[in-house]
Amino acid sequence: MPNRRSEVTTREPSGAGFVLTTVAAVVASVTTLWIATGPEFDARHLAGYLLGLVASGALWGRTFGLAIRHGNARLERVIRQAEEDEVIPPRP
C-alpha cells in the first residue's frame, strides 16, 4: 500500500482572511464584555451576552485554526524545499 502522505498538500490560508477573522473575534469579545459590564442587565442583555459568548468562541477557534493551518503549510513547504535541495532525505 503506497504512502500517500507525501502527496498531500496543506492549503495555506490567506493573510487577509486571518486578519479579518481576528478583527471580528476582537470586536465580538469587546462587545460581549461591554454588554456584561453595562449599567443595566435584563433579558435582552442576557441573550446578547450569550450570543456574544458563542460568537466569540467560534471566531477565536477559527482564528487559532487558521494560524495552525498557516504554520503547517509553511512547515510542509520548508520540508519539501529541504528534500528538493537534498538537505534531508526524502520521506518514504
C-alpha positions as CSV (number, residue, x, y, z in Angstrom):
1,M,0.0,0.0,0.0
2,P,1.7,3.3,-1.1
3,N,2.1,6.1,1.4
4,R,0.0,9.0,0.1
5,R,1.2,11.3,2.9
6,S,3.9,12.8,0.6
7,E,1.2,13.7,-1.9
8,V,-0.9,15.7,0.5
9,T,-0.5,19.5,0.5
10,T,-1.9,21.8,3.1
11,R,-3.8,24.8,1.7
12,E,-2.3,27.9,3.2
13,P,-5.0,30.4,4.4
14,S,-4.8,33.9,3.1
15,G,-3.4,36.7,5.3
16,A,-6.4,38.9,4.7
17,G,-8.8,36.1,5.9
18,F,-6.7,35.6,9.1
19,V,-6.7,39.4,9.8
20,L,-10.5,39.7,9.2
21,T,-11.3,36.8,11.4
22,T,-9.0,38.1,14.2
23,V,-10.6,41.6,14.0
24,A,-14.1,40.0,14.1
25,A,-13.1,38.0,17.1
26,V,-11.8,41.0,19.0
27,V,-14.9,43.0,18.1
28,A,-17.2,40.2,19.3
29,S,-15.2,39.8,22.5
30,V,-15.2,43.6,23.3
31,T,-18.9,43.9,22.6
32,T,-19.6,40.9,24.8
33,L,-17.7,42.5,27.7
34,W,-19.4,45.8,27.1
35,I,-22.8,44.2,27.4
36,A,-21.8,42.4,30.5
37,T,-20.5,45.5,32.3
38,G,-23.3,47.8,31.2
39,P,-25.4,49.7,33.8
40,E,-28.5,47.5,33.2
41,F,-28.6,43.8,32.6
42,D,-32.0,42.4,31.7
43,A,-33.2,39.5,29.5
44,R,-32.3,41.3,26.3
45,H,-28.8,41.8,27.5
46,L,-28.5,38.2,28.7
47,A,-29.5,37.0,25.2
48,G,-26.9,39.3,23.6
49,Y,-24.3,38.3,26.1
50,L,-24.9,34.5,25.5
51,L,-24.9,35.1,21.7
52,G,-21.7,37.1,22.1
53,L,-20.0,34.3,24.0
54,V,-20.9,31.8,21.4
55,A,-19.8,34.1,18.5
56,S,-16.5,35.0,20.3
57,G,-15.7,31.3,21.0
58,A,-16.4,30.3,17.4
59,L,-14.4,33.2,15.9
60,W,-11.4,32.7,18.3
61,G,-11.5,29.0,17.4
62,R,-11.4,29.7,13.7
63,T,-8.6,32.3,14.2
64,F,-6.5,29.7,16.0
65,G,-7.3,27.1,13.4
66,L,-6.2,29.4,10.6
67,A,-3.0,30.1,12.5
68,I,-2.3,26.4,12.9
69,R,-3.1,25.7,9.2
70,H,-0.7,28.5,8.2
71,G,2.1,27.1,10.3
72,N,1.5,23.5,9.0
73,A,1.5,24.7,5.4
74,R,4.8,26.7,6.0
75,L,6.4,23.7,7.7
76,E,5.4,21.5,4.8
77,R,6.8,24.0,2.3
78,V,10.1,24.1,4.2
79,I,10.3,20.3,4.4
80,R,9.6,19.9,0.6
81,Q,12.3,22.5,-0.2
82,A,14.8,20.8,2.0
83,E,14.0,17.5,0.3
84,E,14.5,19.0,-3.1
85,D,17.8,20.6,-2.1
86,E,18.8,17.2,-0.6
87,V,19.4,18.7,2.8
88,I,17.3,15.9,4.3
89,P,16.4,12.5,2.9
90,P,13.0,12.2,1.1
91,R,10.1,10.9,3.1
92,P,9.2,7.3,2.3
